[in-house]
């Protein structure tokens, strides 16, 4: 949530940090992402099977619990990102998230290793689940504590690990940062595939205690890799919560709801603690807020009684033009962001059904009857996503570009014609202005 400019500024304030960051941090961050990602993916995908087989939970109840847990796991990273930006920074939050995830997998291992921490087994394998004894309150509390720790740990590591990696390339331009994100997502999806296949097979076919133990081991290795590279990381100073700045713009604009440019003899806008620009032809576009969402421009207007001297401006009364434009940029993204809500809802529901359906199928492969774990079927969702992204990047996007290329050229010609007409009208209105000389074509 921090901008690149603020990150570079905070790095320049400490001379020692100039020697830190760069590609030397990639192995440590990649090891952390792979170690934690494998365990997180395997446990979240196989949670339904664990509830049904070891805690005698009905299939429909297990699916509902899994959906709730998945929703908490998806929501917790937003809170973790806000906490890191406002108070702690990315590195402490990522390290704490990895440690909490390790504690979560230790509790999962204990529930699988000790029969007293889970529901008793059913009397007969063919008996319905309704005749099986459910877990006690203490056993359910231990299990749900592990699930809560899993969500909290994921909240500290998921988004903040990517932001921590981006901070290491803050002074290296966009190319280095883009290359890091490519490696980051490659390692992340590789860890998901490894977790949903190898670790899920250990849990489902060998031993739940061994599977959760390996998850704890990979998380511990990821934490060690993260801590091993601590002396190489850039650690920008937290700049405060961005949500507070956005809320200040809304409050300041609401306070000045009755204020308009026509009620002021001279419209002035607040810029970085000083400077109020006049509204006129001498004003540049960078000094004036954009015309979109013009109601929010009132937050940057300097009204009577507003003290905008350095250090005296009240942030809940008057905001800078930069803060107003940041809120407008966020509002422009809201339609695109909200369009993915329903898609994400169906995808998460599909993951639960993808695990429940294979439990009723014959999953044996080959002459030896190798049984594919039910949770490993979720790899097909990831494979479909990767394949669709590749097809869109190589086929759909270039084809769409060719289809709209004529419209873009026509729009460009129209803009050039409008610009030429404006110049002609200005030249005709000012007779003292020298006429432009016609350009001569060069002879080849």
Protein Blocks (a to p, Z undefined) as FASTA:
>chain_A
ZZfklmmmmmmmpmklmmggcjklmmmmmmmmmmmmmmmmmmmmmmmmmmmmmnopafkl
mmmmmmmmmmmmmmmmmmmmmmmmmmnommlmmmmmmmmmmmmmmmmmmmmmpmklpccd
dfbfkbcfklpccddfklmmmmmmmmmmmmmmmmmmmmmmmmmmmmmmmmnojklmmmmm
mmmmmmmmmmmmmmmmmmmmmmmmmomklmmmmmmmmmmmmmmmmmmmmmmpccdddebj
fklmmmmmmmmmmmmmmgcfklpmbdcddeehiacddddfklcfklpccfehkllmmmmp
ccehiacbehiacfklbccfklmmmmmmmmmmmmmmmmmmmmmmmmmmmmmmmmmmmmmp
cfbecjkopacdfklmmmmmmmmmmmmmmmmmmmmmmmmmmmmmmmmmmmmmmmmmmmmm
mmmmmmmmmmkbccddddddddZZ
